[in-house]
Amino acid sequence: MSAKPTLTYLGLALAVIAWGASFVAARMVLAGDGHTLTPIGLAAVRFALASVLLLPVAGWRMLREGWPCLRDLIWLCLLGQLGFSTYFWLQYTGVQRTNAGISAVLVVGLMPSATAVVSRFTLREEFGWWRAAGLALGALGVLAVSLQRDLRVSTESGFLVGVACLVANAFAIAIYSTAVRRLRSRNSTVTVTALTMTFGALGLLPLAIIEQGWDNLGYLDTAQYGAIAFLVIGCSMFAYFAYNYALAHMPAYRVVTWVYLEPVVAVVLGFTLLQEQVSLYTIIGSVLIASSVYLVQHRNEQ
């Protein structure tokens, strides 16, 4: 294997590990033993810092290639509220109320099915029996994950609310991914990502101040500060560039399949670092959701 493929695979592997570990890092900040941040607070801190780091790169790119038109800027602002503000508020609420492994299984596993549903109504794409079967299996997988606790206890602890947020989260990113296609045809990926991230952070910051303020941010422990730094640099910066580098040097369908290793990473690290238990229901739900991914993706490619 030449140096470039080796670098591509290494970067892609590290990106997937980083994104899988992001669920564990978020859990450490949201559900620690001492002071914690709220889901909105964590999302605001993460993307405000990431925007500061990413905007200079995007600004340099826009100076060379041109600025987005006013209509695109309006759409970038709206999509920033969906793809970053709403998406990560839902995801971090789900992580806080369930655990890292369950969150990764539901978020990553349901994305293909959610995208199939959204594309059916927005792009009028064909919706065959295999997609319907895939959606049914995905729904059974979500049900299996939801039943791993006593229903009364789950309701009182907010576990089912967390599951609902994670399911809605998958549809939020599906809508975002579908809507952002036209913008990416007219603007670079770096520009679209930096501006939607920045607009999303601007939408999150006032909400975070109203909800909690910044008092708890000064009382986090060293591990929690490290987790935030990892989310900003490792997940929002390095993993993004590594993933896009892989897309430039490998077929897209091969790159996308690597994403399904994220739940494996999250479950292993959640068990190792946070002592999260892997129940039989989680395993059954994971198998059902993986089967739904196969039907929605594989049969669609035939």
Summary of the structure (lengths in Angstrom):
residues: 302
radius of gyration: 19.0
end to end distance: 29.2
largest distance: 58.1
contacts: 1059
relative contact order: 0.22
helix: 85%
strand: 0%
